[in-house]
Amino acid sequence: MKDFKTILFAVDFSQSSDYAFQFALSLAKKYDARLLIIHVINEPVDLRGFYVPHISFEKLEQEIEVGAKKMMEKFCRTQIKDYSKYESFIVPGIPYDEIIKKAQEQSADLILMGTHGRTGLDHVLFGSTAEKVVRKSPVPVMTVRFAE
């Protein structure tokens, strides 16, 4: 089996992410790999000039980023007990795009992420970041399905 030197884990702070993270952490420990944890802030629709003044929209973006950083700190504090070879990233953008981009920038050997296992109309309406990453990534992807 291939040795993994760098594993990128995409987190959305859901139960699915918590569950899948145990696989990412276990692999990182087994291979003594760098564990990169990324959260992508999905860029909100730009409503500047339509409903809200410019300044409050920028303040909203800042508050979202501050909230995401706090969630990432809490996630790392509660999920990573005894592993120091990790780094976390909060980036804005289209989730599947940014996940793939970060994996390539960091020369990741594997992308690991949870999937909610949505089907039918739910899947059509919400799409699947994991599915898009699997289809478009040149880096191998491992998904861990979380059945609610």
Secondary structure, DSSP 8 states (H G I E B T S, - for coil): ----SEEEEE--SSHHHHHHHHHHHHHHHHHT-EEEEEEEEE-----BTTTB-HHHHHHHHHHHHHHHHHHHHHHHHHH-SS---EEEEEEEE-HHHHHHHHHHHTT-SEEEEEE----HHHHHHH--HHHHHHHH-SS-EEEEE---
